[in-house]
Amino acid sequence: MTQAHDRVLLTLREGAAVRTYRVARARVKPGHRLATGQHGVGVTGSGRRLATGQHGVGVTGSGHRLATGQHGVGVTGSGRRLATGQHGVGVTGSGHRLATGQHGVGVTGSGHRLATGQHGVGVTGSGHRLATGQHGVGVTGSGHRLATGQHGVGVTGSGHRLAAGQHRVGVTGSGHRLAAGQHRVGVTGSGHRLAAGQHRVGVTGSGHRLAAGQHRVGVTGWRPV
């Protein structure tokens, strides 16, 4: 956003005439403004304003506006609008619309629609439909059906059952239990417990605890939001 103090006077002489123009000051940073409670981390050249409570992390050149409470993380060139309460993380070129309350993470070219309250993460070309409240994450071509409220995330051949409302996403060798309603995405070997309603995406080895409702995406090692 260009404000008054961001402008400079430019004086040009054209023959006998002198003309003065007020022009925007050139800036290196993209210079967009985030609404209250937002987080702008690694956002390059988007120039967009995010709605209150949104998070723009690693969003490059997408130019779309997210609805209130949505999360746009690593979304490149999709140009889609997500429904309220949805999460679009690493979604590239899929062009599909997720139902309210759904999560689309790393979904590429599948083109299927998830039922209300479902999560599709890393699902590619499987084309199966998940039951209400289920989560299919990293499941490829398996065609199996998850029980209501269960989450299958990057789990291969383990055969274990997750407690109702839990999320396991790309977790390897941690063996810990997540609290109800929590999300762990791409977390490896950290073994820590997240507070209720928190999201950790691509976080490795930091071991710290996030405050309620906070999001850390693609963070390696600890640094404050």
N, C-alpha and C positions, 0 to 999 in steps of 0.2 A: 504494500500500500504506500502510495506517495503522499506525504503530508507537506504542509507549508514549509517547514524547516528543511525539507529534503530538496527544495528547489533553489536554483541559483539564477542570477541575471546574466544574460548573454547579450552583449552589445555588438551589433554589426554595422559597419559603415557601407552604405550603398551609394556611391557617388557623393552628392552633397548631403544626402539624407542619412540620418543615424537612427537605426531601429533597435529597440531593446526587447528581448524575449525572455520570458520566465520559463525555464526548462527544468526537467527533473535531473537531479544529481545522479551521475552514474555510480552504481554500487556493485560490489563484487558479490555480496550475498543476495539470495533471492528476495529477501525483504518482505515476506508474507507475515501476516499477523495471526497468531493463534488465539482462540477464544479462551475464556477463563477455564482452568482445570485441564487444559490440553497439554500434550507433550509433543514437541517437534524435535525428533532425533534423526539426524542424517537425512533430512528432507532437502532435496536438491532440485531447484528450478521448477517446483510445482506451482508456486505463486498463488495458491488457493487458500481460502479461509476455511478452517475446519469448524464444525458446529461444536457447541459446548459439550465437554466430556469426551470428545474424540481424541484419538491418538494418531498422529501421522509419523510413522517410523520407517525410514528407508523408502519412502514413496518417491519415485522419480518419474516426472513427465507424464503422470497419469491425467492430471487436469480435471479429474472428476471431484464432485463434492459428496462427502459421506453424510448419511443421515445421523441424527442425534444418537449418541451412544454407540456408534459403530467404530470399528477399528480398521484402518487401512495400513497394512504392514507388508512391505516388499511387493506391493501391487504395481505392476508395470504394464502400461499400455492396454489395460483391460477396458477402461472407459465406461464401466458399468456402475450403476447405482445400487448399493446394497440396501435391503429392507431394514427397518429399525431394529436395533439389537443384534444385527448380524456382524460377523467378523470375516473380513476378506484378507487372508494372509498368504502371500506367495501365489496368488491366483493369476495366471497368465493366459490371456487369449481364450478363455473358456466361453465367455459371452453368455453364460446362463445366469439366471436369477435365483437366488436362494430364498426359501420361504422364511417367514418371520421367526427369529430366534435360532436360525441355523448358523453353522460355521462352515465356511469354505476355506480350507487351508491346503495349499499345494495341489489343488485340483486342476488338472490340465486336460482339456479336450474331451472330458467325459460327456458333457452335455446332458446329464441326467438331472432330475429334480429330486431333492431330498424332502422327506416328509417333515412336517412341523416339529421343531425341537431336535432335529437330528443334526449330526455333525459329519461332514465329509472332508476328511483330511488325507491328502496323498492318495486318494482313490483315483485310479487311472483305468479307463476302458472296461471296468467291470460291468457297468450297466445294471447292477442289481439295486433293488430298493430296500432301504432299511426300515424296520418297524418303528413306530412312533417312540421317540425318546431314546433311540439307539444311536450309537456312534460308530462310524466306520472310518478308521484312520490307518492309512498305509496298507489297506487290504486290496489285493490285486487278483482279480479273476478267481477268487475263492468260491463265491456264490453261496456262502453260508449265511445263516440268519442268526443275528444276535438276540438274546432274550431282552425283554423290555427293561430299559434303564441301564443296560450294560454298555461297556465301551470296549471296542476292539481297536487298539492303536498300535500299529507296527508290531503286533504280536504274531510270531510265526512258530507254530508247532508247540506252543507252551502248554495249551490245554487247560490253563488255569481260569478261574472265574473271578471277575472283579466285583467288588461290592457295589450295590445300587448307587448311582449318582457319581461314581468315581470316573476319573479320566486318566488313561495312561497313553501317552503319545511319544513314541520313539525313545522310551526309557529302557536303558540297557544295564542290567546287572545291579540295579540299585536295591531291589527287593523290599523297598519300603512301601508303606500304605499311605495313600493320599486321603486327606479329609474330604468329606462329602462336598460335591460341587466344585472341587478344585480341578485345575488343568495343568498338566505337565507336558510340554511339547519340546522334543529334541533335547531333553535334559539327560546327561550321561554322568553317572557315577557321583552325583553331588550328595545324595542321601539326605538332604534336608527336607523339612516339612513346610509347605506353603500355607499361609493364612487363608481362611475361607474366602472364596470368590476371586482369588488371585490367579493370574496367568503368567507362566514363565515359558518363553518361546526362544529356543536356540541358546539358552543360557548354559554355560559349561563351567563347572568347578568353582562357582562363586561362593556357594554355601551360605549366603546371607538370607535373611527373611524380609519379604516385601510387606509393606503396610497394606491394609485391606483395600481392595479395589485398584491396586497399582498394576502396571503392566511393564515388563521389561522384555524387549524383543531383540534378538540378535546381539545380546550383550555378552562379552567374554571377559571374565574377571569382573570385579566389582567396580562400579562407579555410580555416583548419585544421579538420579533422574533430574 
